[in-house]
């Protein structure tokens, strides 16, 4: 039994009893599963880094600029935005904030004069909304907590706020680093490590002639785990092709099932006579999905259609449909894995960036909309879709329409892994008999037309 184990465990396994060996092996498999689920193979180095720069001292503490860098290639933070929390190491309070605010003030009854912004031991901070007065802003703030991915737009992949901390110590030796950082964006998908003191950040003036530096700096790294964030899928994939009349839909109940009875409850029928009033009465700040009634019940569906086959090229049409009445997806993106992306020749109405998580192998593409044209995926309805076509050059050594080769291996929408149909349901190539089968009537008509055309030309 032990000899069938992973070599890493073989030595330990042989030195204990079989029962202990089996228990240890099962535990190893369980832990490995969790670690693998937290690791994104398409973005192995992606993370959100929080940098805390102490820029000046105050009589009872310091002023710091906190900056979040989204170093993930395609996973951005969408509405309702990020929520950042931590636990103070001592009895610190927040006197003032710019560019963000805490959700609760806490108990500040012991302060008789100036009242702090927040007295909680474990404050929770959110970004300010667009349109905030300028005297409350700093650079890279006030976007409602929305941060783009680094691969899509590095200039908007940053969010900052300023915090004035009291009762904190006034030197590098008396300041204590906060603990238990948490990042929710917008669900519990991120796990943050401990804060680590690093070399102070240097700031260069606009003219480049002078550099200053922070009094003290620490970093926190947060990584994404889809296992934590996505209890149920949020998107699915359907397939079709020019060589088969069958459209392979998203699997039934992919993102949930409709409730029994005439009143659906968890979805809205698109033929509902009072649809407009039902949707408009939901409230502007309601981010809970309200989807159109479908067999799959997903907010997002991606349809991959193999459209045309040329001598040296083949063409695909990609359509993204929004079935969610509560959400407009801004700065959406799509990640598709397919072996022919190395031969992508032309892309219409989408931006394209090659992702190479496996080194020299170019089989993963990131697609997103063009600014002011289709970068906004509207809520469910007539305008709730975006589409584009992709032209691929054929590599005759690998190209085939057989066994589902023309369809994607994996699809992500806004960083969420979309559910694919089962492989045995993919559109198949017609057999040779069906391709060449011609009725006698068609053959006679074709011969007659060919004869008439020949004599007309003579």
C-alpha positions in Angstrom: 0.0 0.0 0.0 2.7 2.5 1.0 4.6 2.0 -2.3 1.7 3.5 -4.2 2.0 6.8 -2.3 3.6 10.0 -3.5 7.4 9.7 -3.2 7.3 12.7 -0.9 5.5 10.6 1.7 7.1 7.2 1.0 9.8 7.5 3.7 7.5 8.7 6.4 4.9 6.1 5.5 7.2 3.1 5.8 8.2 4.0 9.3 4.6 3.9 10.8 1.7 1.6 10.9 -0.6 1.2 7.9 -3.5 2.9 9.7 -1.5 5.9 10.5 -0.1 5.9 7.0 -3.5 6.0 5.5 -4.7 8.8 7.8 -1.6 10.9 7.0 -2.0 10.4 3.3 -5.7 11.4 3.3 -4.8 14.5 5.3 -2.1 15.4 2.8 -4.6 15.0 -0.1 -7.1 17.3 1.7 -4.6 20.0 2.4 -3.1 19.7 -1.2 -6.6 20.2 -2.6 -7.1 23.4 -0.6 -3.7 24.8 -1.7 -4.3 23.9 -5.3 -7.7 25.6 -5.3 -6.1 28.8 -3.9 -3.5 28.7 -6.6 -4.5 30.2 -10.0 -2.6 28.4 -12.7 -3.4 31.1 -15.3 -2.1 33.9 -13.0 0.5 32.3 -10.7 2.0 35.6 -9.5 -1.2 37.5 -9.1 -1.9 39.2 -5.7 -3.1 42.4 -4.1 -0.3 44.1 -2.2 -1.2 46.6 0.5 1.5 49.1 1.3 1.3 51.2 4.5 3.7 54.2 4.4 4.2 56.3 7.5 4.8 59.7 6.0 5.0 62.0 9.1 4.8 62.0 12.9 2.1 63.7 15.0 2.1 64.5 18.8 0.5 61.1 19.6 1.0 59.0 16.5 1.5 59.3 12.7 0.0 60.0 9.3 0.1 57.2 6.8 -0.8 56.6 3.2 -2.3 53.2 2.5 -2.1 52.0 -1.1 -3.6 48.8 -2.6 -1.9 47.5 -5.8 -3.9 45.0 -7.8 -1.2 42.9 -9.4 -3.6 40.3 -10.8 -3.6 40.0 -14.5 -7.4 39.8 -15.1 -9.2 39.6 -11.8 -10.4 43.1 -10.8 -12.4 44.4 -7.9 -15.9 45.3 -9.1 -18.9 47.1 -7.4 -19.7 47.4 -4.6 -15.9 47.6 -4.1 -13.2 46.6 -1.6 -13.6 46.5 2.2 -10.4 46.5 4.2 -10.1 45.6 7.9 -7.4 45.0 10.5 -6.9 44.8 14.3 -4.8 47.4 16.1 -1.8 46.1 18.1 -2.3 48.5 20.9 -5.1 51.1 21.7 -4.8 53.1 18.6 -7.6 55.4 17.3 -8.1 57.0 13.9 -8.3 60.8 14.2 -9.0 61.6 10.6 -9.1 60.0 7.1 -9.0 61.2 3.5 -10.0 59.2 0.5 -11.8 56.6 2.6 -13.9 56.2 5.7 -14.6 53.6 8.4 -18.1 52.0 8.4 -18.5 52.5 12.2 -17.1 55.1 14.7 -17.2 52.8 17.7 -17.2 53.9 21.4 -15.4 57.3 21.6 -17.0 58.3 24.9 -13.7 58.7 26.8 -12.7 61.6 24.5 -14.0 65.0 25.9 -12.7 67.4 23.3 -11.9 66.3 19.7 -13.8 63.1 18.8 -11.8 60.6 16.7 -13.1 59.4 13.3 -13.0 55.8 14.7 -12.3 54.2 18.1 -12.9 50.6 17.2 -10.2 48.0 17.9 -10.9 46.3 14.5 -12.0 49.1 12.1 -13.5 48.4 8.7 -12.6 50.8 5.9 -14.4 51.5 2.6 -13.5 53.7 -0.4 -15.3 57.0 -0.9 -17.7 57.4 -3.9 -16.9 59.3 -7.1 -17.9 63.0 -6.7 -16.5 63.3 -3.2 -15.4 66.9 -2.5 -11.8 67.6 -3.4 -10.8 68.6 0.1 -11.6 65.0 1.2 -9.7 63.3 -1.7 -6.1 62.1 -2.3 -4.6 60.6 -5.4 -6.1 57.3 -6.6 -9.1 57.4 -4.2 -12.8 57.8 -4.4 -13.7 55.2 -7.1 -16.3 53.4 -5.0 -13.8 50.6 -4.2 -13.5 49.5 -7.9 -10.0 48.6 -8.9 -9.1 47.4 -12.4 -6.7 44.5 -13.0 -3.0 45.1 -13.7 -3.1 43.4 -17.0 -6.1 45.3 -18.3 -5.3 48.8 -17.1 -2.3 49.3 -14.8 -3.0 53.0 -14.3 -6.3 52.3 -12.6 -5.2 49.2 -10.7 -4.3 51.3 -7.7 -6.4 52.6 -4.8 -5.2 54.8 -1.9 -6.3 56.6 1.2 -4.7 58.6 4.0 -5.2 57.9 7.7 -4.1 59.9 10.8 -3.5 57.4 13.7 -3.3 58.4 17.4 -2.1 56.7 20.6 0.3 54.8 18.3 3.8 55.8 19.3 5.9 58.4 17.6 9.1 56.5 16.5 10.0 53.5 14.5 10.6 51.6 17.8 7.3 52.4 19.5 4.9 52.0 16.5 3.3 48.5 16.3 2.2 46.9 13.0 -1.6 46.1 12.8 -2.6 42.5 12.8 -5.2 40.2 11.1 -5.7 42.1 7.8 -8.8 41.2 5.9 -9.8 42.1 2.3 -13.2 41.6 1.0 -13.6 42.4 -2.7 -16.6 42.1 -2.8 -16.9 38.6 -1.2 -14.6 36.7 1.2 -12.3 35.6 -1.5 -9.0 37.0 -0.3 -6.6 35.6 2.3 -4.1 38.2 3.7 -0.7 37.3 5.2 0.9 39.1 8.1 2.2 42.6 7.8 6.0 42.7 7.2 8.2 45.7 7.8 10.1 46.5 4.6 12.5 49.1 3.3 10.9 52.6 3.5 9.3 53.7 0.2 11.0 56.5 -1.7 9.0 59.3 -3.3 10.4 61.2 -6.3 9.2 64.7 -7.0 7.5 65.5 -10.4 10.7 67.1 -11.8 12.8 64.1 -10.8 15.3 66.1 -8.9 14.6 65.2 -5.3 13.6 62.0 -3.5 12.1 61.7 0.0 11.2 58.6 1.8 8.7 57.3 4.3 9.5 57.1 8.0 8.4 53.5 8.1 6.8 51.0 5.6 5.1 47.7 5.9 3.5 45.4 3.3 0.6 43.0 3.4 0.0 40.5 0.6 -3.5 39.1 -0.1 -4.1 36.2 -2.5 -7.4 35.1 -4.1 -9.0 31.8 -3.5 -12.0 30.9 -5.7 -12.8 28.1 -3.3 -13.6 30.8 -0.7 -15.2 33.3 -2.9 -17.4 31.3 -5.2 -19.7 28.9 -3.5 -21.8 28.6 -6.7 -20.8 29.4 -10.3 -21.5 32.8 -11.7 -21.1 32.1 -15.5 -21.4 29.3 -18.0 -20.5 28.5 -21.6 -22.6 27.4 -24.5 -21.3 26.1 -27.9 -22.3 25.8 -31.5 -20.7 25.4 -34.9 -21.4 25.8 -38.6 -21.1 22.1 -39.3 -23.8 21.0 -36.8 -27.3 22.3 -36.3 -27.2 21.5 -32.6 -26.6 24.3 -30.1 -25.1 22.9 -26.9 -26.6 25.0 -24.0 -25.2 25.7 -20.6 -25.8 22.7 -18.3 -29.2 22.8 -16.6 -29.1 24.4 -13.1 -25.5 25.5 -13.5 -25.9 28.5 -11.2 -29.1 27.3 -9.4 -32.5 26.1 -10.2 -35.8 27.9 -10.6 -38.2 27.5 -7.7 -41.3 25.4 -8.2 -44.6 27.1 -8.9 -45.8 29.9 -11.1 -44.1 32.6 -9.0 -40.4 32.1 -9.8 -39.2 34.1 -6.8 -35.5 33.9 -7.6 -35.7 35.0 -11.3 -37.7 37.3 -13.5 -39.5 36.1 -16.7 -38.5 38.2 -19.7 -42.1 38.1 -20.9 -43.4 39.5 -17.6 -45.9 42.2 -18.5 -44.7 44.5 -15.6 -41.0 43.7 -16.1 -39.9 47.4 -16.1 -41.6 48.2 -12.8 -40.3 45.0 -11.2 -36.7 45.8 -12.1 -36.8 49.5 -11.4 -38.2 49.0 -7.9 -35.2 47.0 -6.7 -33.1 50.0 -5.6 -29.9 51.4 -7.0 -27.5 49.9 -4.4 -28.8 46.3 -4.5 -26.0 44.1 -5.8 -27.7 40.8 -5.2 -28.2 39.1 -8.6 -31.7 39.1 -10.0 -31.4 37.0 -13.2 -33.6 36.4 -16.1 -35.4 33.0 -15.9 -33.3 30.5 -17.8 -32.5 26.8 -17.6 -29.0 27.6 -16.3 -29.9 30.6 -14.1 -26.5 32.2 -14.5 -25.9 36.0 -14.5 -23.4 35.6 -17.4 -23.4 33.3 -20.4 -20.5 33.1 -22.9 -21.4 31.6 -26.3 -18.5 30.2 -28.5 -19.6 29.7 -32.1 -17.3 28.2 -34.8 -18.5 30.3 -37.6 -16.6 29.7 -40.8 -13.9 27.5 -42.3 -11.5 28.9 -44.9 -8.6 27.2 -46.7 -5.9 28.7 -44.4 -8.1 30.3 -41.7 -11.0 29.6 -39.4 -13.4 32.1 -37.7 -15.0 32.1 -34.3 -17.8 34.4 -32.9 -17.8 35.1 -29.2 -20.9 36.5 -27.5 -21.2 37.5 -23.8 -24.8 37.9 -22.6 -25.8 39.5 -19.3 -28.9 37.9 -17.7 -28.5 40.0 -14.5 -31.1 42.8 -14.1 -29.1 44.3 -11.1 -25.6 44.7 -12.6 -23.9 46.6 -15.4 -20.4 45.1 -15.7 -17.9 47.9 -16.2 -14.4 47.1 -17.5 -15.4 43.4 -17.9 -12.8 40.9 -19.2 -12.8 37.4 -20.6 -9.9 34.9 -20.3 -10.0 32.0 -22.8 -7.7 29.0 -23.0 -7.4 27.4 -26.5 -4.3 25.8 -28.2 -4.7 28.0 -31.4 -4.3 31.4 -29.8 -0.7 31.3 -30.9 -2.1 31.8 -34.4 -4.6 34.5 -33.7 -4.6 36.7 -36.8 -7.2 39.3 -36.3 -9.7 40.4 -33.5 -12.7 42.6 -34.1 -14.1 45.1 -31.5 -12.2 43.6 -28.5 -8.8 44.3 -27.0 -6.4 41.3 -26.8 -3.5 40.4 -24.6 -1.6 37.2 -24.5 -1.1 35.5 -21.1 1.7 33.0 -20.9 1.4 31.3 -17.5 3.4 28.3 -18.8 6.4 30.2 -20.2 6.7 29.9 -24.0 3.3 28.3 -24.5 0.8 30.9 -25.9 -2.6 29.3 -25.4 -4.3 31.8 -23.1 -5.9 35.1 -24.2 -7.3 38.0 -22.2 -10.1 39.9 -24.0 -11.9 43.0 -23.0 -14.0 45.8 -24.5 -12.9 49.0 -26.2 -13.3 52.2 -24.1 -16.5 54.1 -24.8 -17.6 51.4 -27.3 -18.3 48.1 -25.5 -16.3 48.2 -22.3 -19.7 48.4 -20.4 -21.8 45.2 -20.5 -25.3 46.5 -19.8 -27.8 44.8 -17.6 -30.2 42.1 -18.9 -32.3 43.3 -21.8 -31.9 44.2 -25.5 -28.5 45.8 -25.0 -27.2 43.3 -22.5 -24.6 41.6 -24.7 -21.3 42.3 -26.4 -19.7 40.3 -29.2 -16.7 39.9 -31.4 -15.1 37.6 -33.9 -11.7 36.0 -33.9 -9.8 35.0 -37.0 -7.3 32.2 -36.6 -4.6 30.9 -39.0 -4.6 27.2 -39.4 -1.6 25.2 -38.2 -2.1 22.1 -40.3 -0.1 19.9 -38.0 -2.6 20.4 -35.2 -5.8 21.9 -36.6 -8.9 19.7 -36.6 -12.7 20.0 -36.1 -12.9 16.6 -34.5 -13.3 15.7 -30.8 -14.1 19.2 -29.7 -10.7 20.7 -30.6 -12.2 23.9 -31.9 -13.8 24.8 -28.6 -12.1 26.4 -25.5 -10.6 24.4 -22.7 -11.3 26.9 -20.0 -13.2 30.3 -19.8 -13.1 32.9 -17.1 -15.4 36.0 -16.8 -14.1 38.7 -14.5 -11.9 36.1 -12.9 -14.6 33.6 -12.2 -14.2 30.1 -13.7 -17.2 29.5 -16.0 -18.9 26.0 -16.2 -18.3 24.2 -19.5 -20.8 21.7 -21.1 -19.8 18.1 -20.7 -17.3 17.0 -23.4 -19.5 14.3 -24.9 -22.2 16.9 -25.8 -19.9 19.1 -28.0 -21.1 19.6 -31.6 -19.7 16.8 -33.7 -18.5 16.6 -37.3 -21.0 14.9 -39.7 -19.9 11.6 -41.0 -18.6 11.2 -44.5 -21.8 9.6 -45.7 -23.9 12.6 -44.7 -21.4 15.0 -46.3 -21.4 13.5 -49.8 -25.0 12.2 -49.9 -26.8 13.9 -52.8 -30.4 13.3 -54.0 -30.9 12.3 -57.6 -33.2 15.3 -58.3 -30.4 17.7 -57.2 -27.9 15.9 -59.4 -30.2 16.2 -62.5 -30.9 19.9 -61.9 -27.2 20.6 -61.4 -26.3 18.8 -64.7 -29.0 20.6 -66.6 -27.9 24.0 -65.3 -24.3 23.2 -66.1 -25.2 22.2 -69.7 -27.3 25.4 -70.3 -24.4 27.5 -68.9 -22.0 25.8 -71.2 -24.0 26.4 -74.4 -24.7 30.0 -73.3 -21.0 30.6 -73.1 -20.3 29.0 -76.5 
